[in-house]
């Protein structure tokens, strides 16, 4: 037999052997289980729909903005936004379903790469271990199809891990490692650890290592230059809205315990750690993802967590599980892995957060359960499904009924909308949760939220002391009336919601230099000189904060 014939025979035999392997069948069974469980929980969060507003603006030719004429980066994940925009050019399903499906595919793909990396690490038959935790925990299932970037984060973490374990194509590995900051800015922490692991594993020369670094940071640096010049900030607008640079350790620890305690995670994770120790392999590959996970979790705890149960800690937990996603089944590990299997059944079937049925939009919530309840849809996916929520339905109805430019303001006390006059050639809607609303009204309508996620003014305001995690800002609509309106009373000639003195104070505050700098950076036509000014001023502009009380802010 010739050498070529022998090589061909081995090539054909290898896939056949791989397909017959119990490890392969267990891997695909686990992936199928996770996909099935996640699909049963399919939904879109209102924040996921917020991303789709930017996607629709891109597809309409208005650029990566939330509102026409305002360069505000209302999405935390540039890669997720542009991925959906690219897929959105393909005729077919609604963007909502496209987002749900893409998120699920990414999450399942991430779990595959994570398990395959573990299989390669132990270089032999393995059984699902940490992957059972991913399948069992409700947050991993919920946020796979939430319209947020969680699935993409899992895909990136899993792929990075597999490339490190595989130990080939260092430039491609460095490129993938560098994408982390474009998936989520905080994933840069995992990128740093992953690149350090790549260098320690491959031991390149200084010149080669710097070349890898250049490959890894080229795209992130290019996007950062774009962000600073286009949006005029160092970080996404959402990072300002959520004050991602502040510290609130006590609230962050509560958020950590909110994920750990209900599911007794202190039982399976130590068991898997012991099993990994008994199956000793590369220290670098074992410890690197753990170090990255600790950094990611520490950052989330430091900033005070979030209002969505478990969401912000999922990347850290997924990274922590990488070395134990699959483990060898031996006499030493059998009892430990059997215990994890029993725990996973209990967690998937019965363990839940104590507030799962409270349906209150305060503190930390089961976000999927809340929106399913408030919209009346078990699987709210389309933006129109959210019309079951009364305030959202009223917002869309009043916007559709408005034929002339105006500022629309909601009175929470009277539970009705009021119309204020404007000298701007468009309608401004001062909304609350505006993800679904923004996808149900015209792209020409400027939708601003008090939380500051999509508002150039709201994100630069001060926070409410002790405010809700992730939603600690609320800029009243008096600022919207002052900004876009030209009167202190509604179109019916009466005073509503805000006093003329409060509106006038906001109008005076908007004349202050800092507020003018913010508005000029986002609303002035984008010329080359504006791009340069935005870039140069982004360092100081990112730190601008004005008091949310217009009477205080009016003093500049």
C-alpha positions as CSV (number, residue, x, y, z in Angstrom):
1,X,0.0,0.0,0.0
2,X,1.4,3.4,-0.9
3,X,1.9,6.3,1.5
4,X,-1.0,8.2,-0.1
5,X,-3.3,5.3,0.2
6,X,-2.4,4.8,3.9
7,X,-3.0,8.5,4.6
8,X,-6.4,8.3,2.8
9,X,-7.4,5.2,4.8
10,X,-6.5,7.0,8.1
11,X,-8.5,10.1,7.1
12,X,-11.6,8.0,6.3
13,X,-11.2,5.9,9.4
14,X,-10.8,8.7,11.9
15,X,-14.2,10.3,11.4
16,X,-15.8,6.9,11.5
17,X,-14.1,6.1,14.8
18,X,-15.0,9.6,16.1
19,X,-18.7,9.1,15.2
20,X,-18.8,5.7,17.0
21,X,-17.2,7.1,20.2
22,X,-19.5,7.3,23.3
23,X,-17.9,10.7,24.0
24,X,-19.3,12.0,20.7
25,X,-22.8,10.7,21.3
26,X,-22.8,12.1,24.9
27,X,-21.6,15.4,23.6
28,X,-24.3,15.8,21.0
29,X,-27.0,14.5,23.4
30,X,-26.0,17.2,25.8
31,X,-26.0,19.9,23.1
32,X,-29.5,18.7,22.0
33,X,-30.7,18.8,25.5
34,X,-29.5,22.3,26.1
35,X,-30.9,23.5,22.8
36,X,-34.3,21.9,23.6
37,X,-34.4,23.3,27.1
38,X,-33.4,26.8,25.9
39,X,-36.0,26.7,23.0
40,X,-38.7,25.9,25.5
41,X,-37.8,29.1,27.3
42,X,-37.6,31.2,24.1
43,X,-38.3,34.9,24.5
44,X,-37.0,38.4,23.8
45,X,-36.1,40.8,26.6
46,X,-37.0,44.4,26.2
47,X,-33.3,45.2,26.3
48,X,-32.8,42.7,23.5
49,X,-35.4,44.6,21.4
50,X,-33.5,47.8,22.2
51,X,-30.5,46.3,20.2
52,X,-32.9,45.7,17.3
53,X,-33.8,49.4,17.1
54,X,-30.1,50.1,16.3
55,X,-30.1,47.2,13.8
56,X,-33.1,48.6,12.0
57,X,-31.4,52.0,11.8
58,X,-28.4,50.4,10.3
59,X,-30.5,48.6,7.7
60,X,-32.4,51.8,6.9
61,X,-29.1,53.5,6.1
62,X,-29.1,55.8,9.2
63,X,-25.9,54.3,10.7
64,X,-25.4,52.6,14.1
65,X,-27.6,54.9,16.1
66,X,-30.7,54.5,18.2
67,X,-32.4,57.8,17.0
68,X,-31.9,59.5,13.7
69,X,-29.7,62.6,14.1
70,X,-28.2,61.4,17.5
71,X,-25.0,59.4,17.5
72,X,-25.6,57.4,20.7
73,X,-24.2,53.9,21.1
74,X,-27.2,52.3,22.8
75,X,-25.9,48.7,22.5
76,X,-23.2,47.3,24.7
77,X,-22.0,44.7,22.2
78,X,-20.8,46.1,18.9
79,X,-20.2,42.6,17.5
80,X,-23.7,41.4,18.4
81,X,-25.3,44.5,16.8
82,X,-23.3,44.2,13.6
83,X,-23.8,40.4,13.4
84,X,-27.6,40.9,13.5
85,X,-27.4,43.7,11.0
86,X,-25.4,41.5,8.6
87,X,-27.9,38.7,9.0
88,X,-30.8,41.1,8.7
89,X,-29.9,41.8,5.1
90,X,-31.0,38.2,4.3
91,X,-34.7,38.1,3.4
92,X,-36.6,35.8,5.7
93,X,-37.8,35.9,9.3
94,X,-38.5,38.9,11.4
95,X,-35.5,40.4,13.1
96,X,-36.9,39.3,16.5
97,X,-36.9,35.7,15.4
98,X,-33.5,36.1,13.8
99,X,-32.1,37.4,17.0
100,X,-33.6,34.6,19.1
101,X,-32.4,31.9,16.6
102,X,-28.9,33.4,16.3
103,X,-28.5,33.7,20.1
104,X,-29.5,30.0,20.5
105,X,-27.1,28.8,17.8
106,X,-24.3,30.8,19.4
107,X,-25.0,29.5,22.9
108,X,-25.1,25.9,21.7
109,X,-22.0,26.4,19.6
110,X,-20.2,27.9,22.6
111,X,-21.1,24.8,24.7
112,X,-19.9,22.5,21.9
113,X,-16.5,24.3,21.7
114,X,-16.2,24.3,25.5
115,X,-16.9,20.5,25.7
116,X,-14.6,19.7,22.8
117,X,-11.9,21.8,24.4
118,X,-12.2,19.7,27.6
119,X,-12.2,16.5,25.6
120,X,-8.9,17.6,23.9
121,X,-7.5,18.6,27.3
122,X,-8.0,15.2,28.8
123,X,-7.2,13.4,25.5
124,X,-9.5,10.5,26.0
125,X,-13.1,9.4,26.7
126,X,-15.0,11.9,28.8
127,X,-18.5,12.4,30.0
128,X,-20.5,15.7,30.4
129,X,-19.8,17.3,33.7
130,X,-19.8,21.1,33.9
131,X,-22.0,21.1,30.8
132,X,-24.8,19.6,33.0
133,X,-24.7,22.8,35.1
134,X,-25.2,24.9,31.9
135,X,-28.2,22.7,31.0
136,X,-29.6,22.8,34.5
137,X,-29.4,26.5,35.4
138,X,-32.5,28.5,34.3
139,X,-30.4,31.7,33.6
140,X,-28.3,29.8,31.0
141,X,-31.5,28.6,29.3
142,X,-33.3,31.9,29.6
143,X,-30.6,34.2,28.2
144,X,-29.7,31.9,25.3
145,X,-32.7,33.4,23.4
146,X,-33.1,36.7,25.1
147,X,-32.0,38.9,22.2
148,X,-28.9,39.9,24.3
149,X,-25.3,39.0,23.6
150,X,-25.1,36.2,26.2
151,X,-25.1,33.5,23.5
152,X,-22.4,35.3,21.6
153,X,-20.3,35.6,24.8
154,X,-20.6,31.9,25.3
155,X,-19.5,31.2,21.7
156,X,-16.5,33.5,22.1
157,X,-15.4,32.0,25.4
158,X,-15.9,28.5,24.2
159,X,-14.0,29.1,20.9
160,X,-11.2,30.9,22.7
161,X,-10.8,27.9,25.1
162,X,-10.8,25.3,22.3
163,X,-8.2,27.2,20.3
164,X,-5.9,27.4,23.3
165,X,-6.3,23.7,24.1
166,X,-5.8,22.8,20.4
167,X,-2.5,24.7,20.4
168,X,-2.3,25.5,16.7
169,X,-2.7,28.6,14.6
170,X,-1.5,31.2,17.2
171,X,-2.3,34.2,15.0
172,X,-5.9,33.0,14.5
173,X,-6.1,32.3,18.2
174,X,-4.8,35.8,19.0
175,X,-7.3,37.4,16.6
176,X,-10.2,35.5,18.3
177,X,-8.9,36.4,21.8
178,X,-8.9,40.1,20.8
179,X,-12.6,40.0,19.8
180,X,-13.7,39.7,23.5
181,X,-13.9,43.5,24.1
182,X,-16.2,43.8,21.0
183,X,-18.5,41.1,22.5
184,X,-18.7,43.0,25.8
185,X,-16.2,45.5,27.1
186,X,-15.7,43.6,30.4
187,X,-14.7,40.5,28.5
188,X,-11.3,42.2,27.9
189,X,-10.4,40.8,31.3
190,X,-10.7,37.3,30.0
191,X,-8.9,38.3,26.8
192,X,-5.9,39.4,28.9
193,X,-5.7,36.1,30.7
194,X,-6.2,34.1,27.5
195,X,-3.4,36.0,25.7
196,X,-1.1,35.4,28.7
197,X,-1.9,31.7,28.5
198,X,-1.2,31.6,24.8
199,X,2.2,33.2,25.4
200,X,3.0,30.8,28.2
201,X,2.0,27.8,26.2
202,X,3.8,28.7,23.0
203,X,6.8,30.6,24.4
204,X,7.3,32.9,21.3
205,X,10.1,35.3,20.8
206,X,9.5,38.9,21.7
207,X,9.1,39.9,18.1
208,X,6.6,37.0,17.4
209,X,4.7,37.7,20.6
210,X,4.3,41.4,19.7
211,X,3.1,40.3,16.3
212,X,0.4,38.2,17.8
213,X,-0.6,41.1,20.1
214,X,-0.9,43.3,17.1
215,X,-3.2,40.8,15.3
216,X,-5.3,40.6,18.5
217,X,-5.8,44.3,19.1
218,X,-6.0,45.6,15.5
219,X,-9.8,45.3,15.2
220,X,-10.6,46.4,18.8
221,X,-8.3,49.5,18.4
222,X,-9.8,50.4,15.1
223,X,-13.3,50.2,16.6
224,X,-12.2,52.2,19.6
225,X,-11.0,55.0,17.3
226,X,-14.4,54.9,15.5
227,X,-16.3,55.0,18.8
228,X,-14.4,58.0,20.1
229,X,-14.8,59.9,16.9
230,X,-18.3,58.9,16.0
231,X,-20.0,58.8,19.4
232,X,-17.5,61.1,21.3
233,X,-17.1,58.7,24.2
234,X,-14.5,56.2,25.4
235,X,-17.2,53.6,26.3
236,X,-20.7,52.6,25.1
237,X,-23.4,55.0,26.2
238,X,-24.9,52.1,28.2
239,X,-21.7,51.9,30.4
240,X,-22.3,55.6,31.4
241,X,-26.0,54.9,32.0
242,X,-25.1,52.0,34.3
243,X,-22.0,53.7,35.8
244,X,-19.9,50.7,35.0
245,X,-16.8,52.3,36.6
246,X,-18.3,52.8,40.1
247,X,-18.0,50.4,43.1
248,X,-20.8,48.9,45.1
249,X,-19.3,45.7,46.6
250,X,-22.0,44.9,49.1
251,X,-24.8,45.0,46.5
252,X,-22.5,43.0,44.2
253,X,-22.1,40.3,46.7
254,X,-25.8,40.1,47.1
255,X,-26.1,39.7,43.4
256,X,-23.5,36.9,43.5
257,X,-25.4,35.1,46.2
258,X,-28.6,35.6,44.3
259,X,-27.2,33.2,41.7
260,X,-25.3,30.8,44.0
261,X,-27.7,30.2,46.9
262,X,-31.0,29.3,45.1
263,X,-29.3,26.5,43.1
264,X,-26.8,25.4,45.8
265,X,-23.9,25.9,43.5
266,X,-21.5,25.4,46.4
267,X,-22.3,21.7,45.9
268,X,-21.5,20.8,42.2
269,X,-18.6,23.3,41.6
270,X,-16.3,22.0,44.4
271,X,-17.1,18.4,43.4
272,X,-16.1,19.2,39.8
273,X,-12.9,21.0,41.0
274,X,-11.9,17.8,43.0
275,X,-12.6,15.6,39.9
276,X,-10.5,17.9,37.8
277,X,-7.7,17.7,40.3
278,X,-7.9,13.9,40.2
279,X,-7.6,14.1,36.4
280,X,-4.6,16.3,36.4
281,X,-3.6,17.9,33.1
282,X,-1.9,21.1,32.0
283,X,-1.8,23.6,34.8
284,X,-1.9,26.6,32.5
285,X,-4.9,25.4,30.6
286,X,-6.7,24.5,33.8
287,X,-5.9,27.6,35.7
288,X,-6.2,30.2,33.0
289,X,-10.0,30.0,32.5
290,X,-10.4,30.0,36.3
291,X,-8.3,33.2,36.6
292,X,-10.3,34.8,33.8
293,X,-13.6,33.8,35.5
294,X,-12.5,35.2,38.9
295,X,-11.7,38.5,37.2
296,X,-15.0,38.7,35.4
297,X,-17.0,37.8,38.5
298,X,-15.0,40.3,40.6
299,X,-15.8,43.1,38.1
300,X,-19.5,42.3,38.2
301,X,-19.5,42.2,42.0
302,X,-17.5,45.5,42.1
303,X,-20.0,47.4,40.1
304,X,-22.9,46.1,42.1
305,X,-24.3,43.4,39.8
306,X,-27.4,43.9,37.7
307,X,-31.2,43.8,37.9
308,X,-31.5,40.6,35.7
309,X,-31.1,37.4,37.8
310,X,-27.8,35.8,36.9
311,X,-27.3,37.4,33.6
312,X,-24.1,39.4,34.2
313,X,-22.4,36.5,36.0
314,X,-23.1,33.9,33.2
315,X,-19.9,34.6,31.3
316,X,-17.8,34.2,34.5
317,X,-19.6,31.0,35.4
318,X,-19.2,29.6,31.9
319,X,-15.5,30.4,31.9
320,X,-15.1,28.8,35.3
321,X,-16.6,25.6,34.0
322,X,-14.4,25.3,30.9
323,X,-11.8,22.8,32.4
324,X,-14.6,20.6,33.8
325,X,-17.2,20.9,31.0
326,X,-16.3,17.2,30.3
327,X,-14.2,14.9,32.5
328,X,-12.9,11.4,32.4
329,X,-15.1,8.9,34.2
330,X,-12.9,6.8,36.5
331,X,-13.2,5.0,39.7
332,X,-11.8,8.1,41.5
333,X,-14.3,10.5,39.8
334,X,-17.4,8.3,39.5
335,X,-19.0,9.3,42.8
336,X,-18.3,13.0,42.3
337,X,-19.7,13.1,38.7
338,X,-22.7,11.0,39.8
339,X,-23.4,13.6,42.5
340,X,-23.3,16.4,39.9
341,X,-25.7,14.5,37.7
342,X,-28.2,14.2,40.6
343,X,-27.8,17.8,41.4
344,X,-28.4,18.8,37.8
345,X,-31.8,17.0,37.8
346,X,-32.8,18.7,41.0
347,X,-31.7,22.1,39.7
348,X,-33.4,21.8,36.4
349,X,-36.7,20.5,37.8
350,X,-37.2,22.2,41.1
351,X,-34.7,24.8,42.3
352,X,-35.8,28.3,41.6
353,X,-35.3,31.8,42.9
354,X,-37.7,32.7,45.8
355,X,-39.1,35.7,43.8
356,X,-39.9,33.8,40.6
357,X,-43.6,34.5,40.9
358,X,-43.5,38.0,42.4
359,X,-43.5,39.8,39.0
360,X,-42.2,43.0,40.5
361,X,-39.9,45.3,38.5
362,X,-37.8,46.3,41.5
363,X,-34.4,45.0,42.7
364,X,-33.2,41.8,41.0
365,X,-35.9,40.0,39.0
366,X,-36.5,36.9,37.0
367,X,-36.7,39.0,33.9
368,X,-38.2,36.3,31.6
369,X,-40.9,35.4,34.1
370,X,-41.7,39.1,34.5
371,X,-42.1,39.9,30.8
372,X,-44.1,36.7,30.2
373,X,-46.5,37.7,32.9
374,X,-46.8,41.4,32.1
375,X,-47.3,40.8,28.3
376,X,-49.6,37.8,28.7
377,X,-47.5,35.7,26.3
378,X,-45.6,32.6,27.5
379,X,-43.0,33.3,24.8
380,X,-42.9,37.1,24.1
381,X,-40.7,37.3,21.0
382,X,-42.1,39.9,18.6
383,X,-42.2,43.5,19.6
384,X,-45.9,43.4,19.1
385,X,-46.2,40.8,21.8
386,X,-45.3,43.5,24.3
387,X,-48.4,45.4,23.5
388,X,-50.0,43.4,26.2
389,X,-48.3,45.7,28.7
390,X,-50.7,48.7,29.1
391,X,-48.1,51.5,29.3
392,X,-46.3,50.3,26.2
393,X,-49.6,49.9,24.3
394,X,-50.6,53.4,25.3
395,X,-47.2,54.8,24.2
396,X,-47.5,53.3,20.8
397,X,-51.1,54.4,20.4
398,X,-50.4,58.0,21.3
399,X,-47.4,58.1,19.0
400,X,-49.3,56.7,16.1
401,X,-52.1,59.2,16.7
402,X,-49.7,62.2,16.8
403,X,-49.8,63.8,13.3
404,X,-47.6,66.9,14.1
405,X,-44.2,67.2,15.8
406,X,-44.5,67.2,19.5
407,X,-43.0,66.0,22.8
408,X,-44.9,63.1,24.4
409,X,-44.7,62.8,28.1
410,X,-46.3,60.2,30.4
411,X,-47.8,61.0,33.8
412,X,-47.3,58.1,36.1
413,X,-49.7,59.6,38.7
414,X,-52.5,60.1,36.2
415,X,-51.5,57.1,34.0
416,X,-51.9,59.1,30.8
417,X,-49.9,60.8,28.1
418,X,-49.6,64.5,27.5
419,X,-48.5,66.4,24.4
420,X,-46.2,69.4,24.6
421,X,-45.4,71.7,21.6
422,X,-42.0,71.6,19.9
423,X,-40.1,73.6,17.3
424,X,-38.3,70.5,16.2
425,X,-39.5,68.7,13.0
426,X,-40.1,65.4,14.7
427,X,-41.9,63.6,17.5
428,X,-39.9,63.0,20.8
429,X,-41.2,60.2,23.0
430,X,-40.1,60.2,26.6
431,X,-40.4,56.5,27.5
432,X,-39.7,54.1,30.3
433,X,-38.8,50.6,29.0
434,X,-38.5,51.5,25.4
435,X,-37.1,48.4,23.6
436,X,-40.4,47.1,22.3
437,X,-41.8,50.7,21.9
438,X,-38.9,51.8,19.8
439,X,-39.5,48.9,17.3
440,X,-43.2,49.7,17.0
441,X,-43.0,53.4,16.2
442,X,-41.4,55.0,13.2
443,X,-37.6,55.2,13.0
444,X,-38.0,59.0,12.7
445,X,-39.5,59.2,16.2
446,X,-36.8,60.1,18.8
447,X,-37.3,57.7,21.7
448,X,-35.5,58.8,24.9
449,X,-35.5,56.9,28.2
450,X,-35.0,58.3,31.6
451,X,-32.6,55.5,32.4
452,X,-30.1,57.0,29.9
453,X,-29.5,53.8,27.9
454,X,-30.4,55.6,24.6
455,X,-30.4,59.2,25.7
456,X,-27.3,61.4,25.3
457,X,-28.5,63.5,28.2
458,X,-29.8,60.8,30.6
459,X,-26.5,58.8,30.5
460,X,-24.6,61.9,31.8
461,X,-26.9,62.6,34.7
462,X,-26.2,61.6,38.3
463,X,-27.5,58.4,39.8
464,X,-30.3,58.0,42.3
465,X,-28.6,57.0,45.6
466,X,-29.5,53.4,46.3
467,X,-31.2,53.1,42.9
468,X,-32.0,49.8,41.2
469,X,-28.9,47.9,40.0
470,X,-28.4,48.7,36.3
471,X,-31.2,51.2,36.3
472,X,-30.0,53.7,38.9
473,X,-30.6,56.7,36.8
474,X,-33.8,58.5,35.9
475,X,-33.8,61.8,34.1
476,X,-37.3,63.3,34.2
477,X,-39.1,64.2,31.1
478,X,-38.9,67.9,32.1
479,X,-35.5,67.8,30.4
480,X,-37.1,66.5,27.2
481,X,-39.7,69.3,27.2
482,X,-36.9,71.8,27.8
483,X,-34.7,70.3,25.1
484,X,-37.2,69.8,22.3
485,X,-40.2,71.8,23.4
486,X,-40.8,75.6,23.3
487,X,-43.5,75.9,25.9
488,X,-44.1,75.2,29.6
489,X,-47.7,73.9,29.2
490,X,-49.2,71.1,27.2
491,X,-51.0,71.6,23.9
492,X,-54.3,71.8,25.7
493,X,-53.1,75.1,27.3
494,X,-52.8,73.6,30.8
495,X,-49.9,72.8,33.1
496,X,-49.3,69.0,33.5
497,X,-46.7,66.8,35.1
498,X,-44.1,69.5,35.6
499,X,-44.2,73.0,36.8
500,X,-43.0,75.8,34.5
501,X,-40.2,76.6,37.0
502,X,-38.9,73.0,36.7
503,X,-38.9,73.1,32.9
504,X,-37.3,76.5,32.8
505,X,-34.5,75.3,35.2
506,X,-33.9,72.4,32.8
507,X,-33.8,74.8,29.9
508,X,-31.2,76.9,31.8
509,X,-29.1,73.8,32.6
510,X,-29.0,72.8,28.9
511,X,-27.2,76.1,28.2
512,X,-24.3,75.0,30.5
513,X,-21.1,74.3,28.8
514,X,-20.9,70.6,29.8
515,X,-24.4,69.8,28.5
516,X,-23.8,71.7,25.3
517,X,-20.6,69.8,24.8
518,X,-22.5,66.5,25.1
519,X,-25.3,67.5,22.7
520,X,-22.9,69.0,20.2
521,X,-20.8,65.8,20.1
522,X,-23.9,63.6,19.3
523,X,-26.1,65.9,17.3
524,X,-23.9,68.1,15.2
525,X,-23.3,66.9,11.6
526,X,-20.5,64.4,11.4
527,X,-17.7,66.2,9.5
528,X,-14.0,65.4,9.6
529,X,-13.4,68.2,12.1
530,X,-16.3,67.0,14.3
531,X,-14.8,63.5,14.3
532,X,-11.5,64.9,15.4
533,X,-13.1,67.1,18.1
534,X,-15.1,64.2,19.3
535,X,-12.1,62.0,19.4
536,X,-10.0,64.5,21.3
537,X,-12.8,65.4,23.7
538,X,-13.9,61.9,24.5
539,X,-11.5,61.6,27.4
540,X,-13.1,64.4,29.4
541,X,-16.6,64.1,27.9
542,X,-16.9,60.5,29.2
543,X,-16.6,61.9,32.8
544,X,-19.2,64.6,32.4
545,X,-22.0,64.4,35.0
546,X,-24.7,66.9,35.8
547,X,-27.3,66.8,38.6
548,X,-30.5,65.0,37.6
549,X,-32.4,67.8,39.5
550,X,-32.7,70.6,36.9
551,X,-32.8,73.2,39.6
552,X,-29.4,72.1,40.9
553,X,-28.0,71.6,37.4
554,X,-29.1,75.1,36.3
555,X,-26.2,76.5,38.3
556,X,-23.7,74.8,35.9
